[in-house]
Amino acid sequence: MRRTLLFSGFALVLLMSLLSARLVSDGYKVGDVIQDFKLKNVDGKTVSLADKPAKVYIIAFTCNTCPVAKAYENRIIALNEQFAPKGYPVVAIQSNDAEQSPGDSYGAMQQRASNRKYAFPYLHDETQAVARAFGATNTPHLFVVQRQGDQYRVAYIGAIDNSQRDAAGATRKYVEEAVNELLAGKPVTTTSAKAIGCGIKWKDA
Amino acid sequence: MVSTIPIRCILAASLLSGVTLAQDQSIKIIELAQLKQVLDQPDDTLRVVNFWATWCMPCVKELPHFEAIRRAYLGRKVSVLLVSMDDRKDLNTKVIPFVRKRGIRSRVVLLDEPDPNSWIDQIAPEWSGALPMTLIVNAKQKRRTFIGKALKAGELGVIINAHKL
């Protein structure tokens, strides 16, 4: 009897933790207004979207360690090279818990950004609050946000393209397509697309 | 597209021994339709279906929990299926050596579908595509648990027991 009680208690706690995990992944939907954030960049300075308002920000949740994120690193750099001169820059955010993924520590982020000469901010979401607010679950996981007045509204959520292994194999370039449509003043046709990626390494509750 | 690499070997081996031999663990390449067929099978077996990849560290870390479930429920109506999301080009060089080295005896298949956005929702609409992901399903009894994160030791058993087999 006591064992059964203990067991149901454990099952209940587990169920609740699973449910809360579900809530976490809710986050922003396409069309939602996002809340600005304040995160530390690899240069030690704090960055907010409001600092130098762009018309569109390409926000990339990514990291140092995930093989998929690594496979997409050059494509994130290329997005910034292509669109930053047009006023649509990339902001990269790293949200993995460094305790579970030491290769994603702030020091390791600084090293990677400098080795790979990131021309965009690489922000440390140390508390994971920004990933939770966005509902980011993967690396890489992209959010294209468009400025309206002093607010940013989500225009696209999801994968960079449909070819994880190499950029050349992509038949759909979701982020590029979305950003080009916004540049042309058109609504985004494909507003979300899923891909296989690494789960964000959440802190132990 | 379906690979027939060593299916005959498995068949022969399992006929001889009655179990899948770790040594002869071979991995079939499947497509979405075949995976859906497994998930929708209208029988009494509770299926524990884990989506993983050799490059996914949290996935690799939790694989022993699935092996433990396979052992614990031997002879009962619980089956474990490990669905590798590795690229099919890595089957012979990475996936098969990995599975052999670890002595994994749960059934392993490699899902070869090129465009994740076209099929992820068909497997689980609540899935973002992040690995690992586990589904515990029985179509006939309408049982379904979605687990969109890595499992810790013991958690899987609790969830399976909650299905009151």
Chai-1 contact restraints between the chains, C-beta under 6 A:
chainA,res_idxA,chainB,res_idxB,connection_type,confidence,min_distance_angstrom,max_distance_angstrom,comment,restraint_id
A,A11,B,V158,contact,1.0,0.0,6.0,A-B,restraint_1
A,A11,B,A162,contact,1.0,0.0,6.0,A-B,restraint_2
A,L14,B,V158,contact,1.0,0.0,6.0,A-B,restraint_3
A,A21,B,K149,contact,1.0,0.0,6.0,A-B,restraint_4
A,P67,B,W55,contact,1.0,0.0,6.0,A-B,restraint_5
A,T137,B,S128,contact,1.0,0.0,6.0,A-B,restraint_6
A,T137,B,A130,contact,1.0,0.0,6.0,A-B,restraint_7
A,N138,B,S128,contact,1.0,0.0,6.0,A-B,restraint_8
A,N138,B,A130,contact,1.0,0.0,6.0,A-B,restraint_9
A,N162,B,D115,contact,1.0,0.0,6.0,A-B,restraint_10
A,R165,B,D87,contact,1.0,0.0,6.0,A-B,restraint_11
A,A193,B,N117,contact,1.0,0.0,6.0,A-B,restraint_12
A,K194,B,P116,contact,1.0,0.0,6.0,A-B,restraint_13
A,K194,B,N117,contact,1.0,0.0,6.0,A-B,restraint_14
A,K194,B,I120,contact,1.0,0.0,6.0,A-B,restraint_15
A,K194,B,G129,contact,1.0,0.0,6.0,A-B,restraint_16
A,A195,B,P116,contact,1.0,0.0,6.0,A-B,restraint_17
A,A195,B,G129,contact,1.0,0.0,6.0,A-B,restraint_18
A,I196,B,M85,contact,1.0,0.0,6.0,A-B,restraint_19
A,I196,B,P116,contact,1.0,0.0,6.0,A-B,restraint_20
A,I196,B,G129,contact,1.0,0.0,6.0,A-B,restraint_21
A,G197,B,G129,contact,1.0,0.0,6.0,A-B,restraint_22
A,G197,B,A130,contact,1.0,0.0,6.0,A-B,restraint_23
A,G199,B,A130,contact,1.0,0.0,6.0,A-B,restraint_24
